[in-house]
Amino acid sequence: MSSVNCHLFCLSVYYYRFHKEDCKDVARMIMELAVFEKMPDQAKISHEELERDGFCQNPFFECLVAEVSDEHRSKDGHTVVGYGLYYYTYSTWKGRSVYLEDLYVMPEFRGNGIGKGLMCKVAKVKKQCVRLQLAVLDWNSPARDFYAAKGAQDLTDSEGWHFIRFDGLSLDNLVKDAPKD
Ligand SMILES: CC(C)(COP(=O)(O)OP(=O)(O)OC[C@H]1O[C@@H](n2cnc3c(N)ncnc32)[C@H](O)[C@@H]1OP(=O)(O)O)[C@@H](O)C(=O)NCCC(=O)NCCS
């Protein structure tokens, strides 16, 4: 539990590794983030899929959530108000790395240190990693400034990396063209 100073009150925030019961809140906030990122149609994940993939024998991801006390719940009645979803990756140059897929704090709770709290907790949980990486949309200046203020470097600017994806047909075609076992 940590206390942060708010504009109007002292807010206690509890950060913890998500439980199965938190998947509904995480799915809700994933959709809120997709709306914020102007791509609501892209978010297809259900809380059942999060439960399946986050709580199987070798989970595909991990997640930290931020919870406020009941007296500080959101206007819609939510107490889980932020999350950071991450998983391991591996750098062939540097070794163990963690990828922060999503970082999100509900609008009414922003500016109270919760985003920083989640990001620092992820870094701490994964302290055996040498890198924490993430992608941010080019127009999302507040988030880009937030990361820059915490010392992150923008690899597109400094090294020219592009972010590449295969999915749908392009992924099916790769599978089709795979050499036989
Ligand atoms: C980005 C986001 C996670 C930050 O969370 P937050 O709780 O609002 O931020 P915090 O209150 O923890 O800010 C922590 C620190 O960053 C600084 N900061 C926050 N926003 C900043 C900005 N736009 N520019 C510079 N610094 C900023 C704060 O001043 C604070 O500095 P301090 O540690 O010196 O006190 C949150 O605003 C959010 O969910 N935004 C919408 C979704 C989003 O953009 N997610 C990231 C997608 S990649």
The ligand as a Gaussian input file, in Angstrom:
#p B3LYP/6-31G(d) Opt

LIG

0 1
 C        0.377000       7.824000     -19.121000
 C       -0.299000       7.496000     -17.787000
 C       -0.227000       5.995000     -17.565000
 C        0.473000       8.210000     -16.679000
 O       -0.132000       7.887000     -15.453000
 P       -0.444000       9.010000     -14.372000
 O       -0.908000       8.309000     -13.161000
 O       -1.352000      10.018000     -14.969000
 O        1.001000       9.695000     -14.168000
 P        1.714000       9.948000     -12.794000
 O        0.812000      10.778000     -11.946000
 O        2.172000       8.655000     -12.235000
 O        2.970000      10.804000     -13.207000
 C        4.217000      10.415000     -12.706000
 C        5.265000      11.392000     -13.081000
 O        5.250000      11.655000     -14.469000
 C        5.075000      13.039000     -14.680000
 N        4.198000      13.209000     -15.825000
 C        2.935000      12.769000     -15.972000
 N        2.460000      13.155000     -17.159000
 C        3.451000      13.861000     -17.729000
 C        3.559000      14.575000     -18.936000
 N        2.555000      14.648000     -19.802000
 N        4.718000      15.205000     -19.211000
 C        5.769000      15.156000     -18.359000
 N        5.710000      14.519000     -17.181000
 C        4.562000      13.882000     -16.894000
 C        4.421000      13.565000     -13.429000
 O        4.704000      14.931000     -13.269000
 C        5.100000      12.738000     -12.392000
 O        6.427000      13.249000     -12.170000
 P        7.186000      13.043000     -10.764000
 O        7.469000      11.583000     -10.654000
 O        8.419000      13.848000     -10.948000
 O        6.247000      13.544000      -9.727000
 C       -1.783000       7.964000     -17.739000
 O       -1.824000       9.347000     -17.911000
 C       -2.684000       7.297000     -18.746000
 O       -3.251000       6.236000     -18.474000
 N       -2.849000       7.912000     -19.928000
 C       -3.756000       7.413000     -20.937000
 C       -3.314000       6.078000     -21.483000
 C       -1.904000       6.121000     -21.998000
 O       -1.501000       7.033000     -22.700000
 N       -1.169000       5.049000     -21.675000
 C        0.158000       4.859000     -22.171000
 C        0.052000       4.146000     -23.466000
 S        1.679000       3.757000     -24.104000

